[in-house]
Amino acid sequence: MKLLILSDIHGNVKDLEKLEGEFKTCDAVLFAGDFAECFKTETAKPVLEELCKRHENIFAVLGNCDDPDFSEDLDNADINCEASLNFYEGLCICGSGGGSIFTGKTANERTEEDLLSDFDILKSENISNLILISHNPPKDACDSVNETLHAGSAIFTKLIEDVKPMLVVCGHIHEGAGTAKIGDTLVVNPGSFGESGSYAVAELSKKDGEYNLVSCEMKRI
């Protein structure tokens, strides 16, 4: 199975055309939020419409630049995976939207506790083949703003250690693009597609009902 991983499109609809080949060959798209350009929440809808035109299997969360009410548009498009268990071909995908409180000026900033509450549904479950999508990254994994500042969530890191997902997709921190490991879990921040044209592609294999992550490659248009 091939997964196209995107984040932080920030209203850049035109460059999605350059991913035509990736959309055609991937089985599903995982999007970690920020449909909209910062402080221009109205730019989110054209991105949503373009994504939905290009693939039928999309799993997405909101970013800190997206209006919280835009979740209704995601619901209507049947791509919203926030605070819910979403099953696809034996995978289970669960998401958390928005960014942690920093400037207080972007549209969708939440406390770390609020962000992690989207994953409460996992606490009573023992789920295999689990993928988490969170706009906000975990602490010390794909969250480096610079050499000394890590902007991720420590309680998200603890959750990952507890539930042991196969893959965690995050975004938000453009400078944190790349991959990292928390235990056996791979964390990937594909970077800002809207700003730098970066994205990632993951390949999974399946045997006896269990998926294994074969590779995750960082790419750029």
Solvent accessible surface area in square Angstrom, and as a share of the most:
residue,aa,sasa,rsa
1,M,52,0.23
2,K,34,0.14
3,L,0,0.00
4,L,0,0.00
5,I,0,0.00
6,L,0,0.00
7,S,0,0.00
8,D,1,0.01
9,I,0,0.00
10,H,34,0.15
11,G,23,0.22
12,N,27,0.14
13,V,42,0.24
14,K,144,0.61
15,D,16,0.09
16,L,0,0.00
17,E,106,0.48
18,K,134,0.57
19,L,2,0.01
20,E,83,0.37
21,G,47,0.45
22,E,22,0.10
23,F,7,0.03
24,K,151,0.64
25,T,85,0.50
26,C,9,0.05
27,D,55,0.29
28,A,1,0.00
29,V,0,0.00
30,L,0,0.00
31,F,0,0.00
32,A,0,0.00
33,G,0,0.00
34,D,2,0.01
35,F,0,0.00
36,A,0,0.00
37,E,70,0.31
38,C,49,0.29
39,F,141,0.59
40,K,94,0.40
41,T,50,0.29
42,E,124,0.56
43,T,31,0.18
44,A,1,0.01
45,K,105,0.45
46,P,62,0.39
47,V,0,0.00
48,L,10,0.05
49,E,89,0.40
50,E,20,0.09
51,L,0,0.00
52,C,50,0.30
53,K,153,0.65
54,R,67,0.25
55,H,26,0.12
56,E,155,0.70
57,N,37,0.19
58,I,5,0.03
59,F,25,0.11
60,A,0,0.00
61,V,0,0.00
62,L,4,0.02
63,G,0,0.00
64,N,15,0.08
65,C,6,0.03
66,D,0,0.00
67,D,54,0.28
68,P,64,0.40
69,D,103,0.54
70,F,19,0.08
71,S,29,0.19
72,E,111,0.50
73,D,41,0.21
74,L,0,0.00
75,D,84,0.44
76,N,130,0.67
77,A,36,0.28
78,D,127,0.66
79,I,10,0.05
80,N,31,0.16
81,C,0,0.00
82,E,36,0.16
83,A,53,0.41
84,S,35,0.22
85,L,42,0.21
86,N,31,0.16
87,F,143,0.59
88,Y,38,0.14
89,E,111,0.50
90,G,44,0.42
91,L,0,0.00
92,C,2,0.01
93,I,0,0.00
94,C,0,0.00
95,G,0,0.00
96,S,2,0.01
97,G,1,0.01
98,G,0,0.00
99,G,0,0.00
100,S,22,0.14
101,I,105,0.53
102,F,172,0.71
103,T,75,0.44
104,G,54,0.52
105,K,154,0.65
106,T,23,0.13
107,A,47,0.36
108,N,10,0.05
109,E,37,0.17
110,R,55,0.20
111,T,58,0.34
112,E,62,0.28
113,E,116,0.52
114,D,68,0.35
115,L,4,0.02
116,L,24,0.12
117,S,50,0.32
118,D,16,0.08
119,F,2,0.01
120,D,68,0.35
121,I,68,0.35
122,L,4,0.02
123,K,152,0.64
124,S,102,0.66
125,E,86,0.38
126,N,158,0.81
127,I,40,0.20
128,S,61,0.40
129,N,17,0.09
130,L,6,0.03
131,I,0,0.00
132,L,0,0.00
133,I,0,0.00
134,S,4,0.03
135,H,0,0.00
136,N,4,0.02
137,P,0,0.00
138,P,0,0.00
139,K,71,0.30
140,D,95,0.49
141,A,3,0.02
142,C,17,0.10
143,D,0,0.00
144,S,39,0.25
145,V,50,0.29
146,N,80,0.41
147,E,171,0.77
148,T,125,0.73
149,L,85,0.42
150,H,63,0.28
151,A,38,0.29
152,G,11,0.10
153,S,1,0.00
154,A,61,0.47
155,I,73,0.37
156,F,2,0.01
157,T,25,0.14
158,K,111,0.47
159,L,20,0.10
160,I,1,0.01
161,E,88,0.40
162,D,81,0.42
163,V,41,0.23
164,K,150,0.64
165,P,3,0.02
166,M,32,0.14
167,L,0,0.00
168,V,0,0.00
169,V,0,0.00
170,C,0,0.00
171,G,0,0.00
172,H,41,0.18
173,I,16,0.08
174,H,51,0.23
175,E,115,0.52
176,G,7,0.06
177,A,47,0.36
178,G,17,0.16
179,T,63,0.37
180,A,30,0.23
181,K,124,0.53
182,I,19,0.09
183,G,67,0.65
184,D,141,0.73
185,T,4,0.02
186,L,25,0.12
187,V,0,0.00
188,V,0,0.00
189,N,1,0.00
190,P,0,0.00
191,G,2,0.02
192,S,2,0.01
193,F,0,0.00
194,G,20,0.19
195,E,126,0.56
196,S,48,0.31
197,G,3,0.03
198,S,6,0.04
199,Y,14,0.05
200,A,0,0.00
201,V,8,0.05
202,A,0,0.00
203,E,67,0.30
204,L,7,0.03
205,S,49,0.31
206,K,109,0.46
207,K,151,0.64
208,D,134,0.69
209,G,40,0.38
210,E,88,0.39
211,Y,20,0.08
212,N,89,0.46
213,L,49,0.25
214,V,97,0.55
215,S,50,0.32
216,C,28,0.17
217,E,99,0.44
218,M,70,0.31
219,K,64,0.27
220,R,156,0.57
221,I,77,0.39
